[in-house]
């Protein structure tokens, strides 16, 4: 069994640009290639769940993602996901997959682009999956967010931590609640 399962669902991280169409389409996932290029030695397994823009995800799609994560033998799961509805999916996963560490990650520009944030975000997700406590987390913009207390700020094109009423709060996204306690703590 792999240490980490990576479920791909689509989103900008896997988009391709077609000049003739002047549009983006979701292509085959580049996650394995990115991780091999980075020489990641942690045992991982990649499984495609779907290829969708997150704006097209339905509640049924989120149920499929949750069921796939719940049924997987791995306890640490990374889910590549479009950024527009990532927080919505995090909220759906939390009650459906208790006891596992789940990290959602995406990109603001396709991984195939030279100046993409995809490789950096994916690296953060790999690290988070190894050290975070069970729960649902989002790894974006150099920050680890509590998946239940985050939203995408479209104007800033970034994720922000929010309070219980959905208002943006300053400071570190997780307020220090990410890491598993050391033995004896």
ZADO-1210 file (C-alpha; in nm, 4 decimals, padded with zeros to 6 digits):
<atoms>
<atom x="00.0000" y="00.0000" z="00.0000" code="UNK" pos="1"/>
<atom x="00.1201" y="00.3502" z="-00.0821" code="UNK" pos="2"/>
<atom x="00.1818" y="00.6040" z="00.1943" code="UNK" pos="3"/>
<atom x="-00.0316" y="00.8611" z="00.0120" code="UNK" pos="4"/>
<atom x="-00.3160" y="00.8277" z="-00.2363" code="UNK" pos="5"/>
<atom x="-00.3570" y="01.1092" z="-00.4874" code="UNK" pos="6"/>
<atom x="-00.7037" y="01.1341" z="-00.6387" code="UNK" pos="7"/>
<atom x="-00.7337" y="01.3505" z="-00.9483" code="UNK" pos="8"/>
<atom x="-01.0617" y="01.5223" z="-01.0264" code="UNK" pos="9"/>
<atom x="-00.9651" y="01.7798" z="-01.2888" code="UNK" pos="10"/>
<atom x="-00.9446" y="02.1541" z="-01.2459" code="UNK" pos="11"/>
<atom x="-00.6930" y="02.4070" z="-01.3710" code="UNK" pos="12"/>
<atom x="-00.3965" y="02.1993" z="-01.2520" code="UNK" pos="13"/>
<atom x="-00.4642" y="01.9570" z="-01.5405" code="UNK" pos="14"/>
<atom x="-00.5910" y="02.1986" z="-01.8060" code="UNK" pos="15"/>
<atom x="-00.4549" y="02.2151" z="-02.1607" code="UNK" pos="16"/>
<atom x="-00.4699" y="02.5194" z="-02.3846" code="UNK" pos="17"/>
<atom x="-00.5854" y="02.4692" z="-02.7420" code="UNK" pos="18"/>
<atom x="-00.4795" y="02.7628" z="-02.9628" code="UNK" pos="19"/>
<atom x="-00.7216" y="02.6753" z="-03.2413" code="UNK" pos="20"/>
<atom x="-01.0117" y="02.6814" z="-02.9971" code="UNK" pos="21"/>
<atom x="-00.8837" y="02.9657" z="-02.7763" code="UNK" pos="22"/>
<atom x="-01.0066" y="02.7671" z="-02.4808" code="UNK" pos="23"/>
<atom x="-00.8864" y="02.5388" z="-02.2045" code="UNK" pos="24"/>
<atom x="-00.9846" y="02.1755" z="-02.1626" code="UNK" pos="25"/>
<atom x="-00.8961" y="01.9311" z="-01.8878" code="UNK" pos="26"/>
<atom x="-00.6473" y="01.6756" z="-02.0094" code="UNK" pos="27"/>
<atom x="-00.4739" y="01.3727" z="-01.8680" code="UNK" pos="28"/>
<atom x="-00.3398" y="01.4406" z="-01.5206" code="UNK" pos="29"/>
<atom x="00.0185" y="01.5622" z="-01.4954" code="UNK" pos="30"/>
<atom x="00.0482" y="01.4892" z="-01.1236" code="UNK" pos="31"/>
<atom x="00.2651" y="01.1790" z="-01.1601" code="UNK" pos="32"/>
<atom x="00.4986" y="01.3585" z="-01.4035" code="UNK" pos="33"/>
<atom x="00.5335" y="01.6572" z="-01.1685" code="UNK" pos="34"/>
<atom x="00.6164" y="01.4292" z="-00.8749" code="UNK" pos="35"/>
<atom x="00.8650" y="01.2228" z="-01.0769" code="UNK" pos="36"/>
<atom x="01.0342" y="01.5433" z="-01.1983" code="UNK" pos="37"/>
<atom x="01.0620" y="01.6565" z="-00.8354" code="UNK" pos="38"/>
<atom x="01.2125" y="01.3153" z="-00.7498" code="UNK" pos="39"/>
<atom x="00.9550" y="01.2476" z="-00.4781" code="UNK" pos="40"/>
<atom x="01.0568" y="00.9263" z="-00.3009" code="UNK" pos="41"/>
<atom x="00.7530" y="00.8924" z="-00.0744" code="UNK" pos="42"/>
<atom x="00.5485" y="00.5944" z="-00.1955" code="UNK" pos="43"/>
<atom x="00.2297" y="00.7256" z="-00.3550" code="UNK" pos="44"/>
<atom x="-00.0478" y="00.6035" z="-00.5810" code="UNK" pos="45"/>
<atom x="-00.2386" y="00.8188" z="-00.8329" code="UNK" pos="46"/>
<atom x="-00.5981" y="00.7370" z="-00.9254" code="UNK" pos="47"/>
<atom x="-00.8211" y="00.9376" z="-01.1568" code="UNK" pos="48"/>
<atom x="-01.1736" y="00.9910" z="-01.0246" code="UNK" pos="49"/>
<atom x="-01.2962" y="01.2322" z="-01.2924" code="UNK" pos="50"/>
<atom x="-01.1872" y="01.5119" z="-01.5264" code="UNK" pos="51"/>
<atom x="-01.4072" y="01.8117" z="-01.4524" code="UNK" pos="52"/>
<atom x="-01.3837" y="02.1828" z="-01.4022" code="UNK" pos="53"/>
<atom x="-01.4834" y="02.2399" z="-01.0397" code="UNK" pos="54"/>
<atom x="-01.7634" y="02.4745" z="-01.1481" code="UNK" pos="55"/>
<atom x="-01.9236" y="02.1702" z="-01.3138" code="UNK" pos="56"/>
<atom x="-01.9017" y="01.9423" z="-01.0079" code="UNK" pos="57"/>
<atom x="-02.2337" y="01.8259" z="-00.8680" code="UNK" pos="58"/>
<atom x="-02.3271" y="01.6932" z="-00.5254" code="UNK" pos="59"/>
<atom x="-02.3234" y="01.3473" z="-00.6851" code="UNK" pos="60"/>
<atom x="-01.9653" y="01.4060" z="-00.8035" code="UNK" pos="61"/>
<atom x="-01.8650" y="01.5105" z="-00.4510" code="UNK" pos="62"/>
<atom x="-02.0277" y="01.1923" z="-00.3175" code="UNK" pos="63"/>
<atom x="-01.8170" y="00.9873" z="-00.5627" code="UNK" pos="64"/>
<atom x="-01.5002" y="01.1666" z="-00.4470" code="UNK" pos="65"/>
<atom x="-01.5948" y="01.1071" z="-00.0815" code="UNK" pos="66"/>
<atom x="-01.6787" y="00.7414" z="-00.1384" code="UNK" pos="67"/>
<atom x="-01.3506" y="00.6854" z="-00.3245" code="UNK" pos="68"/>
<atom x="-01.1547" y="00.8438" z="-00.0383" code="UNK" pos="69"/>
<atom x="-01.3490" y="00.6565" z="00.2310" code="UNK" pos="70"/>
<atom x="-01.3035" y="00.3183" z="00.0623" code="UNK" pos="71"/>
<atom x="-00.9309" y="00.3641" z="-00.0053" code="UNK" pos="72"/>
<atom x="-00.6944" y="00.1736" z="00.2250" code="UNK" pos="73"/>
<atom x="-00.4642" y="00.4777" z="00.2526" code="UNK" pos="74"/>
<atom x="-00.5116" y="00.7061" z="00.5532" code="UNK" pos="75"/>
<atom x="-00.3469" y="01.0060" z="00.3819" code="UNK" pos="76"/>
<atom x="-00.5156" y="01.1347" z="00.0684" code="UNK" pos="77"/>
<atom x="-00.4449" y="01.4262" z="-00.1617" code="UNK" pos="78"/>
<atom x="-00.7190" y="01.5399" z="-00.3992" code="UNK" pos="79"/>
<atom x="-00.6353" y="01.7591" z="-00.6970" code="UNK" pos="80"/>
<atom x="-00.9300" y="01.9889" z="-00.7539" code="UNK" pos="81"/>
<atom x="-01.0317" y="02.3081" z="-00.9287" code="UNK" pos="82"/>
<atom x="-01.0017" y="02.6120" z="-00.7059" code="UNK" pos="83"/>
<atom x="-01.3446" y="02.7671" z="-00.7617" code="UNK" pos="84"/>
<atom x="-01.5374" y="02.5111" z="-00.5551" code="UNK" pos="85"/>
<atom x="-01.2544" y="02.3492" z="-00.3583" code="UNK" pos="86"/>
<atom x="-01.3847" y="02.4809" z="-00.0249" code="UNK" pos="87"/>
<atom x="-01.7325" y="02.3449" z="-00.1027" code="UNK" pos="88"/>
<atom x="-01.5874" y="01.9988" z="-00.1649" code="UNK" pos="89"/>
<atom x="-01.3826" y="02.0210" z="00.1568" code="UNK" pos="90"/>
<atom x="-01.7036" y="02.0834" z="00.3504" code="UNK" pos="91"/>
<atom x="-01.8665" y="01.7819" z="00.1852" code="UNK" pos="92"/>
<atom x="-01.5686" y="01.5543" z="00.2594" code="UNK" pos="93"/>
<atom x="-01.5267" y="01.6348" z="00.6294" code="UNK" pos="94"/>
<atom x="-01.8334" y="01.4477" z="00.7584" code="UNK" pos="95"/>
<atom x="-01.8139" y="01.1772" z="00.4901" code="UNK" pos="96"/>
<atom x="-01.4519" y="01.0690" z="00.5479" code="UNK" pos="97"/>
<atom x="-01.3729" y="01.0947" z="00.9197" code="UNK" pos="98"/>
<atom x="-01.0411" y="00.9799" z="01.0615" code="UNK" pos="99"/>
<atom x="-00.8322" y="01.0305" z="00.7472" code="UNK" pos="100"/>
<atom x="-00.6016" y="01.3159" z="00.6537" code="UNK" pos="101"/>
<atom x="-00.7296" y="01.4710" z="00.3321" code="UNK" pos="102"/>
<atom x="-00.5530" y="01.7554" z="00.1534" code="UNK" pos="103"/>
<atom x="-00.7160" y="01.9341" z="-00.1384" code="UNK" pos="104"/>
<atom x="-00.4822" y="02.1110" z="-00.3778" code="UNK" pos="105"/>
<atom x="-00.5096" y="02.2894" z="-00.7073" code="UNK" pos="106"/>
<atom x="-00.3461" y="02.5561" z="-00.9169" code="UNK" pos="107"/>
<atom x="-00.4318" y="02.9028" z="-01.0377" code="UNK" pos="108"/>
<atom x="-00.2620" y="02.8284" z="-01.3705" code="UNK" pos="109"/>
<atom x="-00.2162" y="02.4911" z="-01.5469" code="UNK" pos="110"/>
<atom x="00.0743" y="02.2698" z="-01.4382" code="UNK" pos="111"/>
<atom x="00.1879" y="02.2584" z="-01.8000" code="UNK" pos="112"/>
<atom x="00.2679" y="02.6325" z="-01.7876" code="UNK" pos="113"/>
<atom x="00.6239" y="02.7307" z="-01.6953" code="UNK" pos="114"/>
<atom x="00.5098" y="02.9859" z="-01.4370" code="UNK" pos="115"/>
<atom x="00.2437" y="02.7705" z="-01.2727" code="UNK" pos="116"/>
<atom x="00.1967" y="02.7402" z="-00.8988" code="UNK" pos="117"/>
<atom x="00.0992" y="02.3727" z="-00.9444" code="UNK" pos="118"/>
<atom x="00.4308" y="02.2057" z="-00.8532" code="UNK" pos="119"/>
<atom x="00.4753" y="02.4227" z="-00.5438" code="UNK" pos="120"/>
<atom x="00.1177" y="02.3617" z="-00.4262" code="UNK" pos="121"/>
<atom x="00.1470" y="01.9881" z="-00.4916" code="UNK" pos="122"/>
<atom x="00.4707" y="01.9771" z="-00.2902" code="UNK" pos="123"/>
<atom x="00.2963" y="02.1537" z="-00.0030" code="UNK" pos="124"/>
<atom x="00.0147" y="01.9002" z="-00.0238" code="UNK" pos="125"/>
<atom x="00.2602" y="01.6075" z="-00.0103" code="UNK" pos="126"/>
<atom x="00.4218" y="01.7556" z="00.3012" code="UNK" pos="127"/>
<atom x="00.0874" y="01.8363" z="00.4629" code="UNK" pos="128"/>
<atom x="-00.0460" y="01.4855" z="00.4040" code="UNK" pos="129"/>
<atom x="00.2534" y="01.3477" z="00.5944" code="UNK" pos="130"/>
<atom x="00.2280" y="01.5701" z="00.9026" code="UNK" pos="131"/>
<atom x="-00.1291" y="01.6973" z="00.9332" code="UNK" pos="132"/>
<atom x="-00.3771" y="01.5596" z="01.1818" code="UNK" pos="133"/>
<atom x="-00.6817" y="01.3757" z="01.0473" code="UNK" pos="134"/>
<atom x="-00.9241" y="01.6203" z="00.8923" code="UNK" pos="135"/>
<atom x="-00.9677" y="01.8105" z="00.5681" code="UNK" pos="136"/>
<atom x="-00.7047" y="02.0655" z="00.4675" code="UNK" pos="137"/>
<atom x="-00.6429" y="02.2897" z="00.1688" code="UNK" pos="138"/>
<atom x="-00.2861" y="02.3572" z="00.0490" code="UNK" pos="139"/>
<atom x="-00.2800" y="02.6736" z="-00.1619" code="UNK" pos="140"/>
<atom x="-00.0811" y="02.9953" z="-00.1908" code="UNK" pos="141"/>
<atom x="00.1957" y="02.8780" z="00.0438" code="UNK" pos="142"/>
<atom x="-00.0508" y="02.8235" z="00.3279" code="UNK" pos="143"/>
<atom x="-00.2283" y="02.5274" z="00.4815" code="UNK" pos="144"/>
<atom x="-00.5919" y="02.6086" z="00.5524" code="UNK" pos="145"/>
<atom x="-00.8497" y="02.4307" z="00.7651" code="UNK" pos="146"/>
<atom x="-01.0822" y="02.2988" z="00.4953" code="UNK" pos="147"/>
<atom x="-01.3861" y="02.4079" z="00.6950" code="UNK" pos="148"/>
<atom x="-01.2624" y="02.7635" z="00.7474" code="UNK" pos="149"/>
<atom x="-01.1466" y="02.8853" z="00.4088" code="UNK" pos="150"/>
<atom x="-01.2812" y="03.0442" z="00.0946" code="UNK" pos="151"/>
<atom x="-01.1427" y="03.1574" z="-00.2364" code="UNK" pos="152"/>
<atom x="-01.1222" y="03.5338" z="-00.2717" code="UNK" pos="153"/>
<atom x="-01.1773" y="03.5688" z="-00.6456" code="UNK" pos="154"/>
<atom x="-01.0809" y="03.9382" z="-00.6483" code="UNK" pos="155"/>
<atom x="-00.7408" y="03.8580" z="-00.4938" code="UNK" pos="156"/>
<atom x="-00.7168" y="03.5223" z="-00.6765" code="UNK" pos="157"/>
<atom x="-00.6085" y="03.3622" z="-00.3491" code="UNK" pos="158"/>
<atom x="-00.7463" y="03.1603" z="-00.0615" code="UNK" pos="159"/>
<atom x="-00.8203" y="03.3247" z="00.2737" code="UNK" pos="160"/>
<atom x="-00.8942" y="03.1860" z="00.6175" code="UNK" pos="161"/>
<atom x="-01.2420" y="03.2697" z="00.7470" code="UNK" pos="162"/>
<atom x="-01.4147" y="03.2715" z="01.0836" code="UNK" pos="163"/>
<atom x="-01.7363" y="03.0818" z="01.1676" code="UNK" pos="164"/>
<atom x="-01.9426" y="03.3457" z="00.9863" code="UNK" pos="165"/>
<atom x="-01.7339" y="03.3315" z="00.6683" code="UNK" pos="166"/>
<atom x="-01.5487" y="03.6596" z="00.7296" code="UNK" pos="167"/>
<atom x="-01.1826" y="03.6751" z="00.6301" code="UNK" pos="168"/>
<atom x="-00.9442" y="03.6652" z="00.9241" code="UNK" pos="169"/>
<atom x="-00.5824" y="03.7757" z="00.9322" code="UNK" pos="170"/>
<atom x="-00.2983" y="03.5440" z="01.0202" code="UNK" pos="171"/>
<atom x="-00.1886" y="03.1926" z="00.9487" code="UNK" pos="172"/>
<atom x="-00.4566" y="02.9834" z="00.7800" code="UNK" pos="173"/>
<atom x="-00.4641" y="02.7023" z="01.0309" code="UNK" pos="174"/>
<atom x="-00.4100" y="02.8818" z="01.3598" code="UNK" pos="175"/>
<atom x="-00.1588" y="02.6104" z="01.4536" code="UNK" pos="176"/>
<atom x="-00.3980" y="02.3135" z="01.4339" code="UNK" pos="177"/>
<atom x="-00.2418" y="02.1236" z="01.1433" code="UNK" pos="178"/>
<atom x="00.0204" y="01.9024" z="01.2952" code="UNK" pos="179"/>
<atom x="-00.0259" y="01.5687" z="01.4597" code="UNK" pos="180"/>
<atom x="00.0712" y="01.5849" z="01.8277" code="UNK" pos="181"/>
<atom x="00.4002" y="01.4195" z="01.9136" code="UNK" pos="182"/>
<atom x="00.3860" y="01.0958" z="02.1094" code="UNK" pos="183"/>
<atom x="00.3161" y="01.1751" z="02.4726" code="UNK" pos="184"/>
<atom x="00.1576" y="01.5154" z="02.4065" code="UNK" pos="185"/>
</atoms>
